[in-house]
């Protein structure tokens, strides 16, 4: 019997391994693809987040001929790039980076004289996602709600007062703030001031954010009341507390 009252946690283990495995695949690919491509295949880029900028020679990124106040640069000075002309694996990874990342050269690492598919902060985020997924595969439990499934990665003996005082949501929000705020502050300060963080700062602020997202995804997929027969009292919680359904108010 597991700590949550179920016979085993095989499902939670699989969920965490999927999150960690997929994140690790992308993380390794971010380094591997620019390494094996011929040197100088990927020039310095500067695109837009959540946009396709470098699909072909006539895409937005390659058509820029002057700096756009931080949004794009004069691509003609660095050479054009079209990920659709790469092999399938490399094209997939660079397409993923093109759509999800701004691809700014000054915020990205270069390998083999090729710019990586994503910026340094995204490298940290995916490293955190992998850590969060694998951590959930080792510690995470289905505890009915997303909140309690997330908190299941913490030792039960350290959670007794949290459950006795019903401070679960406060603790989850505190963890969210501590892991997300550093990246938010670093990004917004750069946006509104002349401050420019370095690669190490971007990596270190992306890592905890990714860990939180990885753990939250694990908890979201794992939290299923049906495995307890939809009976709240079947869930084992720290300090021997139990869920209690709110009684309907009589009319």
ZIVEN-V492588 format. One record per helix or strand of 3 or more residues. SS is the DSSP state (A for helix, B for strand). FROM is the first residue (numbers start at 1). TO is the last residue. If there is no record, write none. Layout:
{{SS/FROM/TO} {SS/FROM/TO}}
//
This chain:
{{A/10/36} {A/60/63} {A/75/77} {A/83/85} {A/88/100} {A/105/107} {A/120/139} {A/146/151} {A/156/158} {A/160/164} {A/168/192} {A/199/222} {A/225/228} {A/232/234} {A/238/240}}
//
